[in-house]
Amino acid sequence: MATLAQLKLAMIVPNLLLGIIFAAFLTAIMFILNLSLIWAFILAGIFILVQYLIGPAMVRASTRLRYLKVGENPWLESAVTELAQKSGMQTPKIAVVPDSTPNAFVFGRTSGDATLAVHEGLLQQLNKDEVRGVIGHELGHIRHKDFLIMTALSSLPLLAYLIFRVTFQVAWVGGRTTRKKDEGAGLAAALFVISILAYVVYIIALVCVMRLSRLREHYADAYSAYVTGAPRDLESALTKITYGLSLAPHPEREGARTLYIGDPALAKLEVQGIVSKKQEYDLDKDGVLDERELELAMEKEAKSRWLTVNRWFQTHPATFSRILLLREIENEMATGKYSNDRMYARI
């Protein structure tokens, strides 16, 4: 049985692991280059701080979102305010993204200035109850401070990857333009070693960050079920989101995938898997999987041991497993024994 305290504990372990790995990594770089270690930590700290400070501006610019004016969408404003008050938190700013895909996300520098952004496609393709389920999920991210933590953590694999690219390129060029006995050849060899270390650190850091990202999605789903009292609405919403994203011609920005409620890349894989079993799931044999048939297919797949290639590198849990969690919460709610102290019991 999971609790919010266990989520915090789950944060400590990968953070500690990443901290140790990066400390050892930076120490190794400075040792190889015979430079002062303090500068490595200062530069790494500056990089993470810059990511934190410019992150919100980059999200706003890349998504072209537009903040809602008061009274522009009374229902959406009312739904967000109601669920935020029930959550005991400040109502976030609301924005709409001019994108036809069904998706949503939150971002900001602090919980107090958080923005909840929804795609136009989400408002068009989901009904109001399903949108409420999505809002509850995003408020869960704000309550758990996911967008702050993931922004900081995601900068670590990014930093390692940048070090890998730079050192590898310099080592490659240097190795081809210098002789073996030159000092330049020795530097090129050192940079090549650093590039290998950087790539290994990048992979390890990425696996840790992705695992935490998947876990936090489950916690946000459970929070939505609690705050809306209707896990079925989010189940239905996730089905439509997954199907809608599977049709998207262009994926979301790679660096922002952890922010969204649904990952287009994963959605394409999931729907392709279901379509491959189309005859089994096409109940009315009309050659088309409608929304209900797709939802039943996902519910059935949730009970299987479905795994994708590169599962460790996915930003989100499979929709199948998310639906299974919500269905378990729904069944518990039906018994009348569900309460806020059991909000995360099924994770």
SENUMAR-896917 format. One record per residue: x, y, z of N, C-alpha, C in turn; residue in three letters. Coordinates in steps of 0.001 Angstrom, whole numbers, plus 500000, padded with zeros to 6 digits. Example, Ala and Ser with C-alpha at 12.3 -4.5 7.8 and 13.67 -1.06 7.14 Angstrom:
513190494310507800512300495500507800513200496700507800ala512850497750507080513670498940507140512900500030507870ser
//
This chain:
500843498812500000500000500000500000500880501239500000met500679502111499018501501503306498895500879504484499634ala501714505399500032501274506633500675502059507784500058thr501635509011500391502362510169499894503777510185500458leu503940509673501682505274509600502274506180508699501441ala505607507629500875506400506731500051506800507394498739gln505949508306498229506331509066497048507542509935497369leu507523510564498540508652511392498949509911510530499122lys509726509325499665510863508418499818511385508000498451leu510458507770497523510852507395496166511632508510495495ala511404509746495945512160510881495435513575510884495993met513706510555497259515011510636497919516001509660497292ile515556508438497028516457507400496525517071507776495172val516238508090494129516869508454492854517658509752492929pro517182510707493751517928511952493913519303511693494506asn519329510849495532520598510506496173521502509772495193leu520910508831494461521681508068493485522249508979492402leu521393509845491868521849510767490835522906511719491370leu522720512164492617523692513064493224525060512418493338gly525074511168493796526344510440493941526996510222492579ile526172509818491608526695509553490265527292510819489658ile526569511929489779527058513162489180528278513703489914phe528313513539491224529485513981491978530714513193491536ala530534511881491385531649511040490937532031511381489498ala531021511632488684531248511968487276532034513271487138phe531594514308487838532280515598487771533696515507488342leu533839514711489409535172514518489994536104513853488986thr535580512856488273536391512150487276536810513091486148ala535880513951485711536202514902484635537326515840485059ile537175516393486257538184517338486727539542516658486955met539495515391487379540742514645487586541437514394486253phe540650514004485256541221513716483941541807514980483314ile541109516093483479541560517357482888542487518137483811leu542691517614485015543565518265485993543116519702486281asn541809519840486548541229521145486845540631521143488247leu540286522315488743539708522441490082538277521902490105ser537995521042491084536675520414491177535568521419491464leu535872522465492197534850523426492600534167524063491393ile534950524271490314534362524884489121533344523963488457trp533550522678488542532601521730487950531248521831488635ala531249521887489966529986521974490702529331523338490513phe530134524381490415529574525722490188528885525786488828ile529555525282487792528983525312486451527742524424486355leu527776523261487017526602522377487012525436523045487720ala525712523704488845524671524417489572524067525541488750gly524919526262488032524437527353487177523544526807486065ile523944525669485486523160525059484407521762524683484890phe521693524036486067520392523627486614519551524851486957ile520181525888487522519462527115487871518899527795486628leu519697527850485575519226528458484327518043527682483763val518129526340483801517020525504483335515750525817484118gln515896525973485424514760526261486291514159527635485983tyr515030528619485732514554529986485524513930530190484148leu514533529604483120514025529849481774513022528799481328ile512879527715482103511967526644481719510558527106481400gly509894527853482316508532528312482034508423529153480765pro509395530032480539509378530872479341509508530026478079ala510342528984478149510515528096476995509236527324476707met508534526881477770507274526157477583506241527069476942val506138528295477443505163529243476879505457529526475408arg506724529725475093507089530060473719506879528878472768ala507239527683473200507169526512472322505744526029472095ser504870526228473073503486525750472928502546526817472385thr502985528083472380502171529203471904500847529309472670arg500872528972473949499659529006474754499144530428474941leu497874530514475258497229531810475489496476531737476811arg496750532691477709496075532699478996494628533155478829tyr493719532469479519492307532818479446492034534122480183leu491194534942479593490713536143480272489555535745481181lys489357536469482257488276536169483198486936536194482459val486165535113482605484857535026481974484875534505480559gly486065534208480019486148533737478635485608532317478481glu485894531464479454485377530091479438484877529786480847asn483659530249481175483138530127482548483156528706483094pro482782527733482263482740526355482774484121525870483177trp485129526062482304486484525600482594487033526305483832leu486826527615483913487299528373485076486641527864486345glu485335527600486272484600527123487441485084525736487874ser485307524850486902485747523486487212487126523491487873ala488049524297487336489398524370487905489343524957489310val488564526030489480488452526676490792487850525734491825thr486795525041491436486116524120492361487055523018492838glu487759522378491897488639521271492259489880521767493006leu490349522965492675491493523535493402491112523822494849ala489906524378495055489440524656496413489273523359497196gln488759522341496533488600521042497202489972520465497559lys490972520799496769492330520321497021493050521161498062ser492438522285498447493061523170499415494263523904498867gly494220524234497580495338524930496958494858526168496209met495799527037495913495495528233495142495124527843493719gln494103528514493160493686528214491798494795528601490824thr495260527661490000496331527990489054495826528871487918pro496748529517487247496384530254486037495976529245484969lys495034529629484128494508528710483113494898529219481732ile495390528323480899495786528686479540495275527642478553ala495116528064477327494684527170476254495759527154475177val496089525959474696497109525786473658496412525535472327val496748526289471286496123526096469971496647524842469282pro496224523696469793496686522403469279495494521469469243asp495319520774468143494144519909467968494270518564468658ser495447518239469217495603516968469921495069517093471347thr494525516020471914493997516069473281495111515892474308pro495496516967474974496563516873475957496450518016476951asn497190517925478037497182518964479068498461518839479888ala498845519921480575500052519905481393500039521087482348phe500915521048483339501113522178484250502594522529484262val502893523792484533504281524228484622504340525502485452phe505541525889485825505739527102486612507000526986487450gly507335528079488134508521528078488991508190527665490420arg506953527934490844506488527548492177505054527075492070thr504572526412493113503170525974493112502226527170493084ser502682528292493656501833529474493715501617530158492385gly502568530013491448502398530663490148502222529644489023asp501743528457489380501575527385488395500528527742487348ala500742527225486150499794527376485045499277526004484649thr497970525882484506497346524666483996496940524955482558leu497551524254481637497290524485480211496594523279479596ala495565523538478820494833522472478126494863522745476633val494983521700475854494937521840474406493488522054473956his493316522778472880491978522946472312491390521587471956glu492249520671471495491778519334471146491194518589472323gly491720518828473522491189518181474723489761518654474989leu489531519956474881488199520522475133487207520099474064leu487689519831472869486796519460471767486463517973471737gln487422517135472128487249515694471977486760514990473239gln486868515642474393486424515039475660485180515741476154leu484328514991476879483162515643477480483577516312478792asn482667517023479398483015517828480574483474516973481750lys482833515826481947483257514959483055484687514460482849asp485011514127481605486360513651481303487385514770481476glu487022515981481089487922517121481281488163517350482772val487115517179483589487284517304485042488292516275485559arg488233515068485015489191514040485411490621514458485087gly490806515070483927492126515550483523492574516697484427val491653517605484747491982518727485642492440518193487002ile491718517202487521492097516601488799493494516012488744gly493814515372487621495152514797487432496215515892487474his495988516977486763496974518065486713497112518762488066glu496014518898488790496093519469490132496896518557491051leu496819517260490795497641516316491550499122516588491341gly499490516902490110500885517241489828501314518496490584his500397519473490662500729520697491401500879520389492881ile499958519607493416500004519274494842501281518514495189arg501714517646494289502917516842494529504192517559494089his504029518782493513505173519582493028505972518845491954lys505277518053491156505945517240490146506665518072489094asp506011519137488625506600519906487533507896520591487970phe508009520950489236509241521556489744510346520516489851leu509999519382490425510990518325490657511475517731489347ile510544517468488427510927516848487169511751517794486304met511467519097486383512265520065485626513711520043486104thr513895520016487426515246519993487981515957518682487653ala515264517566487859515892516270487617516207516050486142leu515318516512485261515518516302483824516739517035483304ser517190518041484045518366518782483605519642517957483761ser519618516941484625520820516138484863521184515258483660leu520252514436483137520613513687481930520909514604480742pro520210515747480683520476516693479602521904517220479681leu522344517563480889523706518054481082524722516982480688leu524479515752481104525393514656480763525448514447479246ala524292514559478605524256514365477148525005515479476426tyr524852516711476901525567517826476285527078517660476434leu527504517219477625528939516969477840529425515874476895ile528621514833476726528974513741475811529145514262474386phe528153515036473908528216515521472522529425516416472293arg529652517348473207530754518296473038532104517591473095val532318516785474118533619516123474273533876515111473156thr532837514423472723533021513444471638533396514138470332phe532703515243470038532998515966468806534420516527468823gln534781517130469959536127517701470059537183516595469987val536946515486470673537899514370470651538020513792469244ala536906513693468532536920513129467177537726514017466228trp537450515316466285538176516258465428539650516319465832val539895516402467156541270516483467642542073515243467306gly541430514077467406542127512827467123542529512691465664gly541800513339464769542093513241463335543090514289462866arg543288515331463674544152516431463235545479516511463980thr545696515603464939546954515631465698547673514298465580thr548948514326465800549737513096465793549719512445467174arg550036511183467214549994510427468462550905511009469528lys552040511568469146552995512058470127552719513497470540lys551802514136469883551494515518470233550714515585471530asp550787516731472214549984516919473425548495516902473072glu548191517379471861546791517397471429546189516009471381gly547014515022471023546516513643470966546138513158472353ala546946513529473369546636513138474738545348513767475229gly545135515033474865543901515716475252542701515087474557leu542880514741473303541783514106472559541400512774473200ala542409512017473625542136510734474280541396510941475601ala541806511974476354541144512275477630539693512666477402ala539460513484476381538092513913476082537233512736475612leu537872511799474899537131510620474451536690509777475645phe537565509632476629537211508901477857536066509602478578val536139510938478646535077511713479294533757511525478563ile533818511498477230532574511329476453531918509987476740ser532739508936476903532189507607477227531542507637478606ile532231508226479586531673508346480934530373509143480912leu530372510232480144529188511090480070527990510340479509ala528235509505478496527113508775477896526566507724478855tyr527448507073479574527001506087480569526179506776481652val526657507923482134525920508686483144524583509153482583val524577509566481338523332509997480680522284508890480698tyr522687507675480333521744506549480299521215506243481697ile522115506181482688521700505872484055520757506950484589ile521118508211484376520288509318484854518927509315484172ala518920509034482878517655509021482134516727507929482640leu517276506740482907516459505638483430515851506019484782val516638506643485648516142507058486965515025508101486832cys515240509089485973514256510158485796512964509616485186val513076508733484202511880508178483559511078507304484524met511788506552485357511080505717486340510281506585487291arg510902507661487748510215508566488660509045509252487968leu509213509595486717508141510229485950506930509311485855ser507164508033485584506051507080485487505343506928486822arg506115506873487902505529506731489229504644507927489565leu505103509120489228504357510329489569503064510438488764arg503033509844487584501787509811486806500742508960487521glu501160507845488090500226507001488846499668507761490055his500536508488490741500078509250491906499097510340491490tyr499354511003490375498436512041489896497109511441489464ala497126510251488862495880509570488492495057509254489735asp495728508729490762495024508391492000494459509644492654ala495197510740492577494711511986493172493466512478492433tyr493451512353491119492275512743490340491053511940490752ser491251510634490932490134509782491353489575510256492680ala490449510664493580490015511136494906489299512486494821tyr489914513460494129489377514819494164488101514949493337val487954514136492292486721514192491492485683513197491991thr486144512155492669485225511122493125484717510248491999gly485345510366490805484858509626489643486036509118488805ala486702508050489231487827507521488458487448507092487053pro486176506724486872485709506320485553485888507441484531arg485734508687484959485878509816484036487301509915483509asp488286509709484380489669509766483923490010508539483083leu489435507384483409489632506197482580489222506493481147glu488024507037480996487499507361479672488354508428478997ser488792509418479787489617510495479235490943509948478713ala491576509066479472492860508509479056492719507695477771leu491582507009477636491338506249476408491286507178475208thr490510508255475324490382509199474213491698509932473941lys492412510271475010493697510965474857494689510080474128ile494768508820474532495706507889473897495384507712472426thr494098507528472123493707507349470724493974508622469928tyr493611509770470496493822511032469799495290511317469540gly496139511038470541497572511285470382498208510318469392leu497637509121469278498187508142468337498032508608466896ser497091509523466673496849510047465326497638511311465035leu498324511833466068499055513092465911500211512907464934ala500333513788463926501415513652462952502782513992463516pro502815514888464509504088515313465083504055515118466594his505083514504467175505136514332468638505395515643469345pro505130515661470663505432516844471466506948517021471545glu507385518201471957508811518439472125509405517379473046arg510526516826472652511154515739473416511374516124474869glu511875517344475103512198517755476458510987518005477334gly509797518134476730508601518470477492507660517284477674ala508054516112477214507143514970477239506705514598478653arg507589514787479623507225514415480991506155515332481565thr505946516510480970504954517451481495503524517043481162leu503331516368480052501989516118479535501298514945480229tyr499966514943480153499206513831480721499348512591479846ile499608512793478560499792511672477649500990511880476746gly501702510798476442502885510853475590502531510313474202asp502580511152473148502209510707471806502998509504471317pro504292509458471623505121508344471168504632507020471752ala504324507022473050503815505816473694502412505487473199leu501596506525472974500226506319472494500221505593471154ala501139505970470275501206505312468968501514503822469120lys502446503499470009502797502099470237501619501313470792leu500922501909471746499808501214472389498677500935471411glu498291501961470653497170501793469720497542500833468604val498797500864468162499239499906467149499094498479467665gln499404498280468964499275496953469554497828496474469574gly496900497397469865495488497033469900494959496781468491ile495368497638467548494913497480466168495374496146465592val496538495668466057497022494377465571496108493234466012ser495292493497467065494321492499467543492896492963467238lys492757493687466161491482494331465829490312493350465769lys490533492204465195489438491231465056488920490776466417gln489826490702467386489427490278468727488604491343469438glu488959492614469226488317493703469960487163494363469204tyr487019494068467915485914494640467127484651493823467387asp483954494176468464482831493369468933481668493336467955leu481370494469467309480240494483466377480652494128464950asp481919493791464770482450493325463487482149494283462328lys482229495601462637481985496576461568483280497088460955asp484396496505461386485686496889460825486302498122461443gly485617498715462448486102499933463089486022499780464600val487070500201465307487050500186466764486497501518467249leu485279501487467816484715502729468341485273502984469739asp484845504092470353485404504478471656485185503408472712glu483991502837472752483681501825473764484532500582473565arg484675500138472318485482498957472032486947499209472363glu487422500426472081488800500762472401489016500769473912leu488040501288474653488163501319476109488177499905476682glu487312499035476161487289497644476616488601496939476275leu489156497274475102490433496684474698491535497104475659ala491550498381476029492572498864476954492393498256478337met491140498082478742490881497461480039491393496028480053glu491191495317478953491651493931478871493173493880478812lys493771494791478040495228494828477938495862495189479275glu495124495947480099495653496348481407495887495141482300ala495145494086482060495257492895482889496291491919482349lys496862492250481198497892491390480627499261491888481063ser500268491124480760501632491532481105502290492164479870arg501606493190479366502075493876478164503305494715478476trp504347494518477694505564495311477853505982495852476499leu506520497030476453507012497592475200508525497564475196thr509079497627473985510519497766473852510904499127474426val512014499184475101512483500427475726511554500921476833asn510890500015477545509957500419478607510632501289479659arg511886501031479917512599501788480942512757503261480561trp512636503557479287512857504922478829511555505662478525phe510427505103478944509144505757478720508865506781479818gln508283507898479418507960508948480378506697508640481169thr505801507818480599504506507543481214504284506035481335his503481505610482319503088504197482369502190503900481173pro502093502645480789501156502280479730499740502664480145ala498966503160479206497575503527479501496827502342480091thr497180501155479629496555499938480135496704499846481656phe497930500073482144498163499937483587497515501087484355ser497424502262483744496770503394484402495270503128484558arg494670502548483533493250502206483600493013501135484664ile493917500172484757493765499119485756493797499702487161leu494717500633487421494786501286488726493483502021489031leu492984502775488073491751503536488275490557502604488479leu490559501482487795489463500523487960489488499924489369arg490668499658489898490776499139491265490273500168492272glu490618501447492042490133502511492927488612502626492827ile488090502510491623486642502582491411485927501465492167glu486488500265492102485875499139492810485917499353494322asn487005499935494818487106500204496249486112501282496667glu485934502299495809484961503349496103483550502769496216met483278501776495390481944501167495394481645500458496706ala482691500069497447482481499388498729482187500371499858thr482422501669499603482205502683500631483343502790501625gly484446502093501401485578502103502340486695503058501911lys486509503702500756487556504574500242487539505909500976tyr488735506377501369488850507664502060490183508299501693ser490382509559502121491597510272501709492879509608502217asn492801508867503322493999508204503824494347506970502998asp493431506590502100493692505452501213493830505919499742arg494102507206499594494164507794498249495153507073497354met496303506696497901497355506084497084497539504614497417tyr496547504016498042496691502642498535496886501623497422ala496366501901496233496414500929495155497649501037494265arg498497502025494530499684502210493684500742501170494030ile
//
